Amino acid sequence: MRTNSLRASLAGAVLLALACTGAHARDAAAGRAKSQVCMVCHGPVGVSTTPDAPHLAAQPAIYVAAQLRAYRAGTRKHEVMGVIARTLTDDDIDNLAAWYASIQIEAEAPR
Amino acid sequence: MRTNSLRASLAGAVLLALACTGAHARDAAAGRAKSQVCMVCHGPVGVSTTPDAPHLAAQPAIYVAAQLRAYRAGTRKHEVMGVIARTLTDDDIDNLAAWYASIQIEAEAPR
């Protein structure tokens, strides 16, 4: 009985920790598969070809997820992104964020 | 007299063109010099070291300038960026945008 209580407490603590960090699925491969629509403006590996669309390659997952949630909630406004973000689930957002964060970039400043 | 009129017309056309495109100074070196504050979160060459700050390296100038103007106007909201953007002139914004756009990036997707 004591062991069961301990297990239940541990399971509860893990669930609480997950809830507190807002943890969801973070699956870069699923994010890559979901990124077909994103590619139109942000390029196949997150290097944009559109002057008013940002590069997403290597962006921190926390940042990308926060922006997608802000577009979905309407607190960050953009005609196209608002429409697209409203179709995304929390898992979609976290997977897309994981995909873009998994891309590596090297930057070189002009001399 | 005809030459002077022609010159005046040309000068007027150039001014009109500048006004229509909203053209300002775009001086990447001045932008780099101005970017001391930006570096704190976005890194010395626009590669962020802060999980909630985006990489700015190679971002399209039009995008960066639009975001800085949105932060300045309060239409895009972020506690820190709102405060910083309110200190920037139009020239500062265009120069910062030119600086970040002048950085080259290479992106590599995971295998």
Backbone of each chain as ProteinMPNN parsed JSONL, in Angstrom:
{"seq_chain_A": "MRTNSLRASLAGAVLLALACTGAHARDAAAGRAKSQVCMVCHGPVGVSTTPDAPHLAAQPAIYVAAQLRAYRAGTRKHEVMGVIARTLTDDDIDNLAAWYASIQIEAEAPR", "coords_chain_A": {"N_chain_A": [[0.846, -1.219, 0.0], [1.934, 1.178, 0.858], [3.906, 1.382, -1.093], [2.365, 1.61, -3.378], [1.181, 4.076, -2.899], [3.409, 5.676, -2.957], [4.176, 5.325, -5.608], [1.939, 6.45, -6.858], [2.18, 9.056, -5.97], [4.582, 9.779, -7.158], [3.912, 9.52, -9.864], [1.967, 11.475, -9.977], [3.553, 13.697, -9.423], [5.171, 13.766, -11.678], [3.26, 14.211, -13.682], [2.357, 16.712, -12.843], [4.686, 18.192, -13.163], [4.954, 18.043, -15.938], [2.649, 19.396, -16.673], [3.197, 21.912, -15.613], [5.366, 22.745, -17.12], [4.184, 22.924, -19.479], [4.47, 20.873, -21.248], [4.421, 19.099, -24.317], [4.003, 16.783, -27.028], [7.031, 16.599, -28.735], [8.188, 16.411, -31.641], [10.364, 16.332, -34.01], [10.463, 15.162, -36.557], [7.774, 14.724, -37.149], [7.021, 17.374, -37.155], [8.478, 18.318, -39.341], [7.169, 16.935, -41.39], [4.715, 18.172, -41.172], [5.268, 20.659, -42.077], [4.759, 21.448, -44.676], [3.016, 23.484, -45.609], [4.181, 25.722, -44.437], [6.574, 25.883, -45.796], [6.085, 27.224, -48.178], [6.417, 29.988, -47.873], [8.542, 30.111, -46.041], [10.544, 28.5, -46.922], [12.119, 25.27, -47.736], [13.947, 24.355, -45.763], [13.577, 26.222, -43.817], [14.77, 28.579, -44.605], [13.902, 31.519, -45.676], [12.352, 32.67, -48.705], [10.969, 34.826, -49.223], [10.544, 38.275, -48.965], [9.176, 39.4, -46.777], [8.918, 37.41, -44.959], [10.179, 35.675, -42.182], [13.344, 33.935, -41.718], [13.229, 30.668, -40.468], [14.913, 28.676, -39.784], [16.708, 26.991, -37.349], [15.666, 28.521, -35.319], [14.966, 29.16, -31.867], [13.064, 26.673, -30.174], [11.245, 27.396, -28.177], [10.723, 30.049, -28.808], [9.558, 29.886, -31.429], [7.283, 28.305, -30.919], [5.93, 29.968, -29.131], [5.339, 32.155, -30.787], [3.675, 30.995, -32.745], [1.536, 30.254, -31.122], [0.737, 32.785, -30.333], [-0.071, 33.906, -32.766], [-2.205, 32.17, -33.26], [-3.885, 32.784, -31.136], [-4.395, 35.371, -31.754], [-3.017, 37.477, -30.639], [-0.596, 38.151, -31.695], [-0.449, 39.608, -34.806], [-1.068, 38.725, -38.16], [-2.117, 38.51, -41.417], [-1.958, 36.104, -43.049], [-0.604, 34.261, -41.372], [-2.275, 34.185, -39.151], [-4.532, 32.846, -40.114], [-3.406, 30.364, -40.826], [-2.316, 29.475, -38.365], [-4.538, 29.023, -36.815], [-5.373, 26.541, -37.59], [-3.767, 24.775, -36.32], [-2.91, 22.308, -33.883], [-1.944, 22.035, -30.373], [0.049, 20.079, -30.249], [0.897, 20.02, -32.954], [2.063, 22.571, -33.091], [4.164, 22.378, -31.222], [5.633, 20.352, -32.4], [6.321, 21.479, -34.888], [7.888, 23.581, -33.95], [9.96, 22.104, -32.811], [11.02, 20.931, -35.103], [12.011, 23.17, -36.619], [13.879, 24.105, -34.79], [15.695, 22.077, -34.856], [17.244, 22.359, -37.057], [20.449, 23.313, -38.196], [22.376, 26.334, -38.166], [24.957, 28.31, -39.706], [26.488, 31.384, -39.261], [27.764, 34.226, -40.955], [29.318, 37.252, -40.698], [29.544, 40.23, -42.733], [32.726, 41.356, -44.046]], "CA_chain_A": [[0.0, 0.0, 0.0], [2.833, 2.339, 0.9], [4.574, 1.446, -2.391], [1.397, 2.142, -4.337], [1.03, 5.51, -2.629], [4.623, 6.323, -3.444], [4.071, 5.338, -7.077], [0.912, 7.42, -7.243], [2.737, 10.396, -5.731], [5.587, 10.035, -8.191], [3.198, 9.739, -11.132], [1.347, 12.793, -9.854], [4.603, 14.724, -9.516], [5.583, 13.844, -13.086], [2.178, 14.879, -14.419], [2.368, 18.122, -12.447], [5.853, 18.81, -13.8], [4.628, 18.189, -17.357], [1.64, 20.446, -16.798], [3.817, 23.204, -15.297], [6.246, 23.178, -18.209], [3.395, 22.97, -20.7], [5.122, 19.942, -22.161], [3.61, 18.364, -25.27], [4.84, 16.03, -27.957], [7.985, 17.428, -29.48], [8.634, 15.414, -32.588], [10.866, 17.122, -35.14], [10.104, 14.501, -37.818], [6.365, 15.048, -37.384], [7.006, 18.799, -37.486], [8.95, 18.44, -40.723], [6.08, 16.47, -42.254], [3.623, 19.148, -41.067], [5.736, 21.992, -42.492], [4.537, 21.659, -46.125], [2.413, 24.803, -45.849], [5.165, 26.726, -44.0], [7.627, 25.953, -46.817], [5.731, 28.125, -49.28], [7.068, 31.282, -47.613], [9.735, 30.017, -45.185], [11.54, 27.639, -47.563], [12.098, 23.865, -47.312], [14.659, 24.152, -44.486], [13.42, 27.401, -42.967], [15.432, 29.78, -45.128], [12.83, 32.177, -46.404], [12.625, 33.264, -50.017], [9.979, 35.898, -49.307], [11.184, 39.349, -48.179], [8.521, 39.753, -45.516], [8.794, 36.208, -44.118], [11.473, 35.449, -41.522], [13.959, 32.612, -41.685], [12.882, 29.909, -39.261], [15.982, 27.705, -39.537], [17.457, 27.04, -36.088], [15.059, 29.388, -34.292], [14.699, 28.424, -30.63], [11.724, 26.067, -30.148], [10.38, 28.186, -27.288], [10.31, 31.254, -29.547], [8.641, 29.532, -32.523], [6.02, 27.858, -30.327], [5.247, 31.142, -28.56], [4.813, 32.984, -31.878], [2.534, 30.295, -33.355], [0.399, 30.373, -30.194], [0.285, 34.185, -30.364], [-0.852, 34.05, -34.01], [-3.456, 31.414, -33.104], [-4.734, 33.521, -30.191], [-4.651, 36.7, -32.298], [-2.262, 38.513, -29.932], [0.304, 38.641, -32.75], [-1.345, 39.665, -35.956], [-0.585, 38.658, -39.541], [-3.258, 37.942, -42.152], [-1.758, 34.71, -43.463], [-0.232, 33.426, -40.223], [-3.458, 34.029, -38.301], [-5.371, 31.795, -40.708], [-2.703, 29.077, -40.739], [-2.114, 29.05, -36.972], [-5.81, 28.55, -36.249], [-5.577, 25.123, -37.949], [-2.741, 23.961, -35.641], [-3.109, 21.855, -32.503], [-0.765, 22.259, -29.532], [1.098, 19.14, -30.678], [1.433, 20.531, -34.23], [2.918, 23.731, -32.804], [5.403, 21.935, -30.572], [6.407, 19.573, -33.381], [6.905, 22.436, -35.85], [8.96, 24.289, -33.233], [11.08, 21.157, -32.68], [11.611, 20.775, -36.444], [12.834, 24.329, -36.99], [15.009, 24.186, -33.853], [16.655, 20.99, -35.133], [18.083, 22.766, -38.196], [21.647, 24.039, -37.757], [22.837, 27.413, -39.06], [26.234, 28.996, -39.474], [26.334, 32.776, -39.683], [29.013, 34.926, -41.239], [29.124, 38.687, -40.869], [30.367, 40.777, -43.814], [34.001, 41.897, -43.555]], "C_chain_A": [[0.87, 1.253, 0.0], [3.535, 2.541, -0.458], [3.645, 2.055, -3.441], [1.207, 3.648, -4.169], [2.221, 6.282, -3.176], [4.588, 6.436, -4.973], [3.087, 6.406, -7.554], [1.442, 8.846, -7.066], [3.742, 10.764, -6.809], [4.923, 10.343, -9.527], [2.54, 11.12, -11.124], [2.363, 13.901, -10.035], [5.051, 14.893, -10.964], [4.534, 14.573, -13.91], [2.154, 16.37, -14.118], [3.52, 18.849, -13.135], [5.575, 19.047, -15.283], [3.641, 19.333, -17.565], [2.271, 21.822, -16.596], [4.712, 23.687, -16.43], [5.473, 23.269, -19.522], [3.924, 22.002, -21.735], [4.105, 19.227, -23.041], [4.572, 17.506, -26.075], [5.794, 16.998, -28.638], [8.705, 16.501, -30.433], [9.046, 16.157, -33.866], [10.474, 16.501, -36.48], [8.644, 14.781, -38.169], [6.216, 16.522, -37.764], [7.436, 19.033, -38.923], [7.843, 18.04, -41.703], [4.938, 17.491, -42.294], [3.989, 20.481, -41.734], [5.527, 22.293, -43.98], [3.98, 23.061, -46.42], [3.413, 25.907, -45.524], [6.203, 26.989, -45.088], [7.364, 26.996, -47.893], [6.419, 29.48, -49.094], [8.414, 31.133, -46.906], [10.791, 29.066, -45.73], [11.567, 26.229, -46.981], [12.887, 23.578, -46.037], [14.664, 25.439, -43.663], [14.238, 28.607, -43.377], [14.463, 30.406, -46.12], [13.281, 32.704, -47.758], [11.694, 34.454, -50.242], [10.463, 37.047, -48.418], [10.472, 39.718, -46.89], [8.269, 38.526, -44.631], [10.15, 35.915, -43.495], [12.025, 34.052, -41.786], [13.56, 31.943, -40.376], [13.963, 28.9, -38.894], [16.665, 28.004, -38.211], [16.844, 27.954, -35.026], [14.766, 28.554, -33.04], [13.253, 27.918, -30.594], [10.761, 26.897, -29.299], [9.839, 29.416, -28.021], [9.274, 30.918, -30.617], [7.281, 29.13, -31.963], [5.235, 29.053, -29.776], [4.628, 32.0, -29.667], [3.602, 32.315, -32.522], [1.307, 30.38, -32.446], [-0.152, 31.808, -30.19], [-0.518, 34.459, -31.643], [-2.211, 33.369, -33.863], [-4.425, 32.165, -32.2], [-5.092, 34.918, -30.71], [-3.912, 37.808, -31.565], [-1.063, 38.984, -30.768], [-0.481, 38.533, -34.044], [-0.597, 39.602, -37.292], [-1.669, 37.917, -40.314], [-3.089, 36.455, -42.436], [-1.502, 33.824, -42.243], [-1.409, 33.205, -39.268], [-4.327, 32.884, -38.798], [-4.713, 30.427, -40.535], [-2.647, 28.586, -39.295], [-3.403, 28.514, -36.356], [-6.097, 27.084, -36.595], [-4.665, 24.205, -37.136], [-3.166, 23.564, -34.227], [-1.856, 22.213, -31.695], [0.382, 21.34, -29.943], [1.721, 19.59, -31.992], [2.446, 21.642, -33.97], [4.245, 23.285, -32.193], [6.275, 21.12, -31.518], [7.069, 20.492, -34.416], [8.071, 23.184, -35.201], [10.194, 23.398, -33.103], [11.79, 20.977, -34.023], [12.518, 21.964, -36.78], [14.051, 24.461, -36.07], [16.08, 23.148, -34.166], [17.578, 21.314, -36.312], [19.274, 23.561, -37.651], [21.909, 25.209, -38.704], [24.252, 27.837, -38.684], [26.09, 30.385, -40.048], [27.695, 33.395, -39.923], [28.714, 36.391, -41.509], [29.979, 39.176, -42.036], [31.644, 41.366, -43.25], [34.078, 43.389, -43.74]], "O_chain_A": [[0.618, 2.225, -0.712], [3.736, 3.666, -0.917], [4.048, 2.877, -4.264], [1.09, 4.391, -5.143], [2.089, 7.357, -3.76], [4.917, 7.473, -5.549], [3.349, 7.151, -8.498], [1.193, 9.723, -7.892], [3.764, 11.889, -7.308], [5.301, 11.281, -10.229], [2.554, 11.837, -12.125], [2.102, 14.905, -10.696], [5.283, 16.011, -11.426], [4.856, 15.436, -14.727], [1.959, 17.193, -15.013], [3.362, 19.968, -13.625], [5.906, 20.101, -15.826], [3.771, 20.128, -18.495], [1.94, 22.777, -17.299], [4.813, 24.889, -16.679], [6.031, 23.644, -20.553], [3.847, 22.253, -22.938], [3.054, 18.801, -22.564], [5.781, 17.501, -25.84], [5.398, 18.083, -29.063], [9.707, 15.88, -30.079], [8.21, 16.552, -34.679], [10.185, 17.222, -37.435], [8.31, 15.04, -39.325], [5.38, 16.871, -38.598], [6.843, 19.841, -39.637], [7.61, 18.713, -42.708], [4.277, 17.654, -43.319], [3.124, 21.334, -41.933], [6.056, 23.28, -44.491], [4.416, 23.731, -47.355], [3.494, 26.908, -46.236], [6.654, 28.117, -45.291], [8.294, 27.579, -48.451], [6.941, 30.05, -50.051], [9.326, 31.927, -47.135], [11.817, 28.842, -45.087], [11.096, 26.008, -45.866], [12.542, 22.656, -45.298], [15.604, 25.719, -42.919], [14.391, 29.552, -42.603], [14.239, 29.906, -47.223], [14.424, 33.124, -47.936], [11.647, 35.015, -51.337], [10.762, 36.83, -47.244], [11.089, 40.29, -45.991], [7.502, 38.594, -43.671], [11.164, 35.907, -44.193], [11.274, 33.11, -42.042], [13.556, 32.57, -39.316], [13.93, 28.328, -37.805], [17.139, 29.115, -37.976], [17.426, 28.143, -33.958], [14.369, 27.393, -33.136], [12.327, 28.651, -30.943], [9.599, 27.076, -29.664], [8.671, 29.779, -27.881], [8.238, 31.575, -30.711], [6.245, 29.562, -32.47], [4.017, 29.13, -29.94], [3.521, 32.515, -29.507], [2.61, 32.983, -32.815], [0.184, 30.554, -32.92], [-1.358, 32.016, -30.06], [-1.527, 35.164, -31.604], [-3.236, 33.909, -34.279], [-5.631, 32.188, -32.45], [-5.986, 35.572, -30.171], [-4.156, 38.983, -31.841], [-0.571, 40.095, -30.57], [-1.095, 37.507, -34.338], [0.371, 40.328, -37.516], [-2.09, 36.83, -39.919], [-3.958, 35.646, -42.109], [-2.111, 32.764, -42.101], [-1.516, 32.146, -38.649], [-4.798, 32.059, -38.015], [-5.365, 29.456, -40.151], [-2.901, 27.412, -39.029], [-3.364, 27.653, -35.477], [-6.954, 26.454, -35.976], [-4.772, 22.984, -37.244], [-3.708, 24.374, -33.476], [-0.843, 22.635, -32.252], [1.539, 21.758, -29.982], [2.943, 19.55, -32.14], [3.535, 21.659, -34.544], [5.312, 23.751, -32.592], [7.502, 21.183, -31.452], [8.232, 20.302, -34.771], [9.11, 23.393, -35.826], [11.324, 23.859, -33.26], [13.016, 20.882, -34.073], [13.666, 21.774, -37.18], [15.123, 24.877, -36.508], [17.239, 23.315, -33.787], [18.574, 20.626, -36.536], [19.116, 24.384, -36.749], [21.689, 25.091, -39.909], [24.679, 27.74, -37.533], [25.631, 30.557, -41.177], [28.654, 33.13, -39.199], [27.96, 36.73, -42.421], [31.033, 38.6, -42.307], [31.664, 41.829, -42.109], [35.081, 44.005, -43.382]]}, "seq_chain_B": "MRTNSLRASLAGAVLLALACTGAHARDAAAGRAKSQVCMVCHGPVGVSTTPDAPHLAAQPAIYVAAQLRAYRAGTRKHEVMGVIARTLTDDDIDNLAAWYASIQIEAEAPR", "coords_chain_B": {"N_chain_B": [[16.584, 77.327, -69.518], [14.67, 75.411, -70.098], [16.248, 73.178, -69.55], [16.69, 73.529, -66.83], [14.083, 73.169, -65.892], [13.689, 70.541, -66.593], [15.617, 69.335, -64.986], [14.57, 69.988, -62.472], [12.179, 68.594, -62.6], [13.11, 65.985, -62.748], [14.461, 65.79, -60.29], [12.28, 66.116, -58.625], [10.85, 63.816, -59.291], [12.562, 61.848, -58.365], [12.554, 62.405, -55.605], [9.854, 61.917, -55.105], [9.721, 59.221, -55.707], [11.369, 58.213, -53.698], [9.854, 58.951, -51.482], [7.572, 57.441, -51.919], [8.473, 54.825, -51.679], [9.128, 54.825, -49.111], [11.73, 55.192, -48.442], [14.712, 55.252, -46.552], [17.785, 56.091, -44.881], [20.003, 53.44, -45.367], [22.202, 51.823, -43.858], [24.403, 49.512, -43.297], [26.74, 49.368, -41.758], [26.407, 51.428, -39.912], [24.177, 50.398, -38.681], [25.246, 48.095, -37.551], [26.938, 49.26, -35.657], [25.01, 50.393, -34.054], [23.875, 48.203, -32.926], [24.567, 47.304, -30.399], [22.958, 47.081, -28.075], [21.07, 45.232, -28.96], [22.605, 42.963, -29.223], [22.779, 41.791, -26.714], [20.688, 39.976, -26.302], [20.347, 38.895, -28.862], [22.776, 38.116, -29.803], [26.208, 38.658, -31.052], [26.45, 38.473, -33.886], [23.839, 38.196, -34.596], [22.977, 35.669, -33.939], [21.091, 34.198, -31.736], [21.376, 33.729, -28.194], [19.555, 33.305, -26.362], [16.716, 31.601, -25.269], [14.139, 32.61, -25.819], [14.486, 34.551, -27.685], [14.666, 35.492, -31.053], [16.861, 34.357, -33.714], [18.53, 36.795, -35.61], [20.232, 36.953, -37.691], [20.783, 37.381, -41.093], [18.116, 37.842, -41.6], [15.434, 39.034, -43.647], [15.605, 42.446, -44.64], [13.269, 43.953, -44.929], [11.474, 42.562, -43.333], [12.64, 42.702, -40.713], [12.686, 45.492, -40.304], [9.938, 46.043, -40.395], [9.047, 44.646, -38.131], [10.395, 45.974, -36.049], [9.24, 48.502, -36.301], [6.619, 47.803, -35.687], [6.87, 46.985, -33.016], [7.652, 49.454, -31.978], [5.366, 50.966, -32.451], [3.629, 49.598, -30.919], [1.954, 47.672, -31.911], [2.939, 45.151, -32.252], [3.674, 43.211, -29.5], [5.982, 43.175, -26.855], [7.612, 43.07, -23.821], [10.365, 43.92, -23.397], [11.271, 44.544, -26.024], [9.453, 46.495, -26.777], [10.163, 48.684, -25.191], [12.809, 49.122, -26.03], [12.48, 49.609, -28.801], [11.116, 51.987, -28.876], [13.064, 53.86, -28.572], [14.247, 54.124, -30.98], [15.015, 55.722, -34.081], [13.585, 56.242, -37.402], [15.704, 56.006, -39.21], [17.582, 54.586, -37.635], [16.214, 52.145, -37.403], [16.079, 51.286, -40.098], [18.779, 51.065, -40.634], [19.609, 49.112, -38.768], [18.105, 46.978, -39.749], [19.322, 46.698, -42.237], [21.869, 45.927, -41.435], [21.436, 43.387, -40.156], [20.404, 41.996, -42.329], [22.616, 41.853, -43.918], [24.233, 39.876, -43.015], [25.36, 36.593, -43.667], [23.832, 33.356, -43.857], [24.189, 29.793, -43.527], [22.232, 26.963, -43.798], [21.562, 23.788, -42.359], [19.757, 20.901, -42.516], [18.802, 18.313, -40.184], [19.866, 14.863, -40.617]], "CA_chain_B": [[15.341, 77.28, -68.719], [14.082, 74.085, -70.296], [17.12, 72.239, -68.839], [16.411, 73.645, -65.391], [12.783, 72.547, -65.621], [13.886, 69.101, -66.678], [16.327, 68.939, -63.751], [13.631, 70.082, -61.347], [11.224, 67.489, -62.713], [13.811, 64.746, -62.387], [14.681, 65.805, -58.836], [10.969, 65.87, -58.02], [10.495, 62.409, -59.498], [13.39, 61.048, -57.456], [12.022, 62.608, -54.257], [8.57, 61.233, -55.036], [10.005, 57.785, -55.667], [11.874, 57.924, -52.35], [8.745, 59.071, -50.537], [6.628, 56.34, -52.143], [9.015, 53.565, -51.197], [9.445, 54.985, -47.695], [13.17, 54.95, -48.356], [15.495, 55.984, -45.557], [19.174, 55.649, -44.866], [20.163, 52.001, -45.094], [23.644, 51.789, -43.687], [24.639, 48.32, -42.483], [27.804, 49.636, -40.782], [25.774, 52.203, -38.835], [23.308, 49.449, -37.985], [26.109, 47.242, -36.718], [27.366, 50.075, -34.513], [23.826, 50.632, -33.216], [23.297, 46.929, -32.464], [25.139, 46.907, -29.1], [21.893, 46.655, -27.153], [20.446, 44.029, -29.539], [23.522, 41.834, -29.008], [22.603, 41.17, -25.396], [19.831, 38.786, -26.47], [20.373, 38.327, -30.223], [24.139, 37.71, -30.142], [27.0, 39.657, -31.788], [26.136, 38.448, -35.326], [22.429, 37.874, -34.807], [22.631, 34.297, -33.547], [20.612, 34.38, -30.373], [21.788, 32.784, -27.163], [18.448, 33.353, -25.41], [15.713, 30.73, -25.899], [12.928, 33.267, -26.316], [14.857, 35.615, -28.622], [14.938, 34.88, -32.356], [18.05, 34.709, -34.49], [18.274, 37.872, -36.575], [21.207, 36.824, -38.779], [20.305, 37.185, -42.465], [16.677, 38.087, -41.777], [15.173, 40.049, -44.675], [15.539, 43.805, -44.079], [11.865, 44.389, -44.881], [10.854, 41.913, -42.169], [13.181, 43.265, -39.464], [12.211, 46.881, -40.171], [8.5, 46.011, -40.085], [8.861, 44.209, -36.743], [10.836, 47.051, -35.147], [8.205, 49.551, -36.34], [5.438, 47.282, -34.978], [7.182, 47.087, -31.58], [7.656, 50.877, -31.625], [3.976, 51.441, -32.479], [2.853, 48.829, -29.942], [1.069, 46.698, -32.566], [3.497, 43.868, -31.806], [3.952, 43.49, -28.092], [6.988, 42.443, -26.085], [8.013, 44.046, -22.792], [11.696, 44.49, -23.625], [11.378, 45.131, -27.357], [8.663, 47.725, -26.812], [10.962, 49.753, -24.571], [13.969, 49.413, -26.88], [12.077, 50.141, -30.114], [10.673, 53.386, -28.742], [14.234, 54.752, -28.613], [14.843, 54.072, -32.324], [14.5, 56.557, -35.171], [13.383, 55.494, -38.657], [17.021, 55.658, -39.753], [18.125, 53.489, -36.806], [15.511, 50.9, -37.761], [16.495, 50.837, -41.437], [20.189, 50.665, -40.555], [19.655, 47.807, -38.08], [17.572, 45.98, -40.686], [20.363, 46.481, -43.257], [22.962, 45.173, -40.794], [21.096, 41.967, -39.989], [20.236, 41.389, -43.661], [23.929, 41.723, -44.576], [24.882, 38.661, -42.492], [25.018, 35.399, -44.457], [23.694, 32.104, -43.101], [24.015, 28.512, -44.216], [21.383, 26.1, -42.968], [21.664, 22.349, -42.639], [18.724, 20.113, -41.843], [19.314, 17.047, -39.648], [19.661, 13.74, -41.562]], "C_chain_B": [[14.688, 75.918, -68.838], [14.904, 73.021, -69.526], [16.84, 72.275, -67.342], [15.09, 72.981, -65.021], [12.907, 71.034, -65.605], [14.565, 68.585, -65.414], [15.38, 68.935, -62.559], [12.642, 68.923, -61.381], [11.86, 66.173, -62.29], [14.014, 64.655, -60.882], [13.373, 65.505, -58.111], [10.582, 64.407, -58.116], [11.278, 61.513, -58.544], [12.862, 61.168, -56.027], [10.711, 61.861, -54.067], [8.78, 59.726, -54.911], [10.489, 57.385, -54.271], [10.742, 57.942, -51.339], [7.817, 57.869, -50.667], [7.155, 55.02, -51.602], [9.346, 53.646, -49.707], [10.932, 54.813, -47.453], [13.817, 55.852, -47.309], [16.935, 55.562, -45.734], [19.195, 54.154, -44.614], [21.645, 51.734, -45.06], [23.959, 50.649, -42.718], [25.703, 48.571, -41.417], [27.253, 50.438, -39.609], [24.853, 51.307, -38.014], [24.101, 48.551, -37.056], [26.542, 47.997, -35.462], [26.213, 50.283, -33.527], [23.352, 49.364, -32.503], [23.832, 46.448, -31.114], [24.071, 46.383, -28.138], [21.261, 45.35, -27.638], [21.245, 42.775, -29.218], [23.26, 41.077, -27.719], [21.756, 39.905, -25.514], [20.033, 38.094, -27.817], [21.784, 37.966, -30.686], [24.863, 38.723, -31.022], [26.775, 39.639, -33.309], [24.721, 37.906, -35.563], [22.074, 36.427, -34.579], [22.359, 34.328, -32.05], [21.156, 33.322, -29.424], [20.694, 32.67, -26.099], [17.285, 32.578, -26.01], [14.444, 31.424, -26.369], [13.238, 34.456, -27.223], [15.227, 34.988, -29.966], [16.321, 35.252, -32.891], [17.667, 35.818, -35.477], [19.217, 37.796, -37.773], [20.498, 36.546, -40.087], [18.806, 37.417, -42.649], [16.471, 39.181, -42.822], [14.986, 41.431, -44.039], [14.092, 44.273, -43.936], [11.172, 43.81, -43.639], [11.322, 42.554, -40.864], [12.651, 44.679, -39.24], [10.732, 46.901, -39.787], [8.264, 45.613, -38.629], [9.266, 45.305, -35.772], [9.806, 48.183, -35.125], [6.944, 49.097, -35.587], [5.659, 47.328, -33.462], [7.102, 48.552, -31.143], [6.224, 51.412, -31.529], [3.105, 50.715, -31.445], [1.895, 47.833, -30.577], [1.619, 45.277, -32.453], [4.023, 44.102, -30.394], [5.017, 42.561, -27.512], [7.579, 43.446, -25.107], [9.332, 44.732, -23.121], [11.76, 45.207, -24.972], [10.565, 46.422, -27.492], [9.462, 48.912, -26.292], [12.126, 50.143, -25.495], [13.537, 50.115, -28.173], [11.646, 51.601, -30.023], [11.846, 54.367, -28.754], [14.793, 54.882, -30.032], [14.176, 55.045, -33.29], [14.243, 55.667, -36.391], [14.725, 55.081, -39.261], [17.677, 54.528, -38.96], [17.523, 52.154, -37.251], [15.985, 50.383, -39.116], [17.954, 50.397, -41.44], [20.344, 49.308, -39.855], [19.168, 46.694, -39.007], [18.619, 45.658, -41.754], [21.515, 45.652, -42.689], [22.604, 43.686, -40.695], [20.934, 41.268, -41.342], [21.581, 41.137, -44.343], [24.703, 40.487, -44.092], [24.424, 37.468, -43.341], [24.786, 34.214, -43.523], [23.699, 30.908, -44.06], [23.249, 27.606, -43.283], [21.565, 24.652, -43.374], [20.619, 21.593, -41.815], [19.34, 18.826, -41.291], [19.014, 15.905, -40.63], [18.665, 12.734, -41.024]], "O_chain_B": [[14.218, 75.339, -67.858], [14.344, 72.097, -68.935], [16.759, 71.244, -66.674], [14.977, 72.322, -63.987], [12.339, 70.342, -64.76], [14.172, 67.568, -64.842], [15.381, 68.01, -61.747], [12.306, 68.343, -60.348], [11.259, 65.363, -61.585], [13.781, 63.614, -60.267], [13.341, 64.757, -57.134], [10.059, 63.823, -57.167], [10.743, 60.553, -57.99], [12.735, 60.169, -55.319], [10.472, 61.253, -53.024], [8.116, 59.049, -54.126], [10.078, 56.358, -53.729], [10.661, 57.086, -50.458], [7.332, 57.337, -49.669], [6.384, 54.19, -51.122], [9.788, 52.665, -49.109], [11.348, 54.346, -46.393], [13.51, 57.04, -47.2], [17.265, 54.776, -46.622], [18.482, 53.657, -43.743], [22.271, 51.457, -46.083], [23.811, 50.782, -41.504], [25.599, 48.058, -40.303], [27.584, 50.169, -38.454], [24.764, 51.448, -36.794], [23.692, 48.278, -35.928], [26.52, 47.457, -34.356], [26.425, 50.341, -32.316], [22.53, 49.431, -31.589], [23.579, 45.308, -30.723], [24.266, 45.365, -27.472], [20.952, 44.468, -26.837], [20.697, 41.699, -28.978], [23.49, 39.87, -27.638], [22.067, 38.884, -24.901], [19.911, 36.874, -27.92], [21.973, 37.554, -31.831], [24.223, 39.554, -31.667], [26.895, 40.68, -33.956], [24.442, 37.258, -36.572], [20.995, 35.984, -34.972], [23.264, 34.464, -31.226], [21.368, 32.172, -29.806], [20.881, 32.023, -25.068], [16.891, 32.853, -27.144], [13.737, 30.894, -27.226], [12.36, 35.274, -27.5], [16.021, 34.049, -30.01], [16.872, 36.305, -32.571], [16.605, 35.771, -36.096], [19.018, 38.5, -38.763], [19.712, 35.605, -40.193], [18.282, 37.208, -43.743], [17.239, 40.141, -42.881], [14.296, 41.57, -43.029], [13.733, 44.911, -42.946], [10.383, 44.49, -42.983], [10.508, 42.908, -40.012], [12.223, 45.027, -38.139], [10.323, 47.697, -38.941], [7.39, 46.17, -37.965], [8.573, 45.548, -34.784], [9.527, 48.756, -34.072], [6.282, 49.902, -34.933], [4.745, 47.67, -32.71], [6.559, 48.862, -30.082], [5.906, 52.206, -30.644], [1.997, 51.152, -31.135], [1.103, 47.208, -29.873], [0.864, 44.309, -32.546], [4.731, 45.076, -30.136], [4.956, 41.34, -27.658], [7.996, 44.535, -25.5], [9.42, 45.96, -23.127], [12.241, 46.337, -25.058], [10.947, 47.329, -28.231], [9.442, 49.997, -26.873], [12.393, 51.324, -25.714], [14.154, 51.096, -28.589], [11.795, 52.359, -30.982], [11.646, 55.569, -28.925], [15.713, 55.667, -30.263], [12.953, 55.179, -33.32], [14.629, 54.499, -36.415], [14.877, 53.965, -39.759], [18.262, 53.616, -39.545], [18.235, 51.169, -37.447], [16.259, 49.193, -39.272], [18.327, 49.47, -42.159], [21.118, 48.46, -40.3], [19.745, 45.607, -39.045], [18.791, 44.5, -42.134], [22.066, 44.788, -43.371], [23.386, 42.829, -41.107], [21.281, 40.095, -41.487], [21.675, 40.303, -45.243], [25.708, 40.103, -44.692], [23.248, 37.355, -43.686], [25.47, 34.082, -42.508], [23.282, 30.997, -45.215], [23.583, 27.495, -42.103], [21.704, 24.325, -44.553], [20.611, 21.648, -40.585], [20.295, 18.303, -41.865], [18.04, 15.964, -41.379], [18.377, 11.736, -41.685]]}, "name": "protein", "num_of_chains": 2, "seq": "MRTNSLRASLAGAVLLALACTGAHARDAAAGRAKSQVCMVCHGPVGVSTTPDAPHLAAQPAIYVAAQLRAYRAGTRKHEVMGVIARTLTDDDIDNLAAWYASIQIEAEAPRMRTNSLRASLAGAVLLALACTGAHARDAAAGRAKSQVCMVCHGPVGVSTTPDAPHLAAQPAIYVAAQLRAYRAGTRKHEVMGVIARTLTDDDIDNLAAWYASIQIEAEAPR"}
